[in-house]
Amino acid sequence: MSKEEIKNEINKVLDHLSDNSLQDVLTMLKGLEDKPTVFHLDQAVLDKILSDNNDLLEKLAK
């Protein structure tokens, strides 16, 4: 998936979030931005993080 496609998919999810949930996501993303080492995670670690937090992500999307 291209970067543009990923952004489009993220935007589709964000469109369904409440204002409070959007603020939480923004805070989390800004926190990641402050820690550049997070971006050096390998795909297996990222997949594990996403799967472990799948329930939370689904709740935020509702």
Contact map, one row per residue, 1 for C-alpha under 8 A:
11101100000000000000000000000000000000000000000000000000000000
11111100000000000000000000000000000000000000000000000000000000
11111110000000000000000000000000000000000000000000000000000000
01111111000000000000000000000000000000000000000000000000000000
11111111100000000000000000000000000000000000000000000000000000
11111111110000000000000000000000000000000000000000000000000000
00111111111000000000000000000000000000000000000000000000000000
00011111111100000000000000000000000000000000000000000000000000
00001111111110000000000000000000000000000000000000000000000000
00000111111111000000000000000000000000000000000000000000000000
00000011111111100000000000000000000000000000000000000000000000
00000001111111110000000000000000000000000000000000000000000000
00000000111111111000000000000000000000000000000000000000000010
00000000011111111000010000000000000000000000000000000000000010
00000000001111111000000000000000000000000000000000000000000000
00000000000111111100000000000000000000000000000000000000000011
00000000000011111110110000000000000000000000000000000000000111
00000000000000011111110000000000000000000000000000000000000000
00000000000000001111111000000000000000000000000000000000000000
00000000000000000111111100000000000000000000000000000000000000
00000000000000001111111110000000000000000000000000000000000100
00000000000001001111111111000000000000000000000000000000000000
00000000000000000011111111100000000000000000000000000000000000
00000000000000000001111111110000000000000000000000000000000000
00000000000000000000111111111000000000000000000000000000000000
00000000000000000000011111111100000000000000000000000000000000
00000000000000000000001111111110000000000000000000000000000000
00000000000000000000000111111111000000000000000000000000000000
00000000000000000000000011111111100000000000000000000000000000
00000000000000000000000001111111110000000000000000000000000000
00000000000000000000000000111111111000000000000000000000000000
00000000000000000000000000011111111101000000000000000000000000
00000000000000000000000000001111111100000000000000000000000000
00000000000000000000000000000111111100000000000000000000000000
00000000000000000000000000000011111111100000000000000000000000
00000000000000000000000000000001111111110000000000000000000000
00000000000000000000000000000000001111111000000000000000000000
00000000000000000000000000000001001111111000000000000000000000
00000000000000000000000000000000001111111000000000000000000000
00000000000000000000000000000000000111111100000000000000000000
00000000000000000000000000000000000011111110110000000000000000
00000000000000000000000000000000000000011111110000000000000000
00000000000000000000000000000000000000001111111000000000000000
00000000000000000000000000000000000000000111111100000000000000
00000000000000000000000000000000000000001111111110000000000000
00000000000000000000000000000000000000001111111111000000000000
00000000000000000000000000000000000000000011111111100000000000
00000000000000000000000000000000000000000001111111110000000000
00000000000000000000000000000000000000000000111111111000000000
00000000000000000000000000000000000000000000011111111100000000
00000000000000000000000000000000000000000000001111111100000000
00000000000000000000000000000000000000000000000111111110000000
00000000000000000000000000000000000000000000000011111111100000
00000000000000000000000000000000000000000000000001111111110000
00000000000000000000000000000000000000000000000000011111111000
00000000000000000000000000000000000000000000000000001111111100
00000000000000000000000000000000000000000000000000001111111110
00000000000000000000000000000000000000000000000000000111111111
00000000000000000000000000000000000000000000000000000011111111
00000000000000001000100000000000000000000000000000000001111111
00000000000011011000000000000000000000000000000000000000111111
00000000000000011000000000000000000000000000000000000000011111
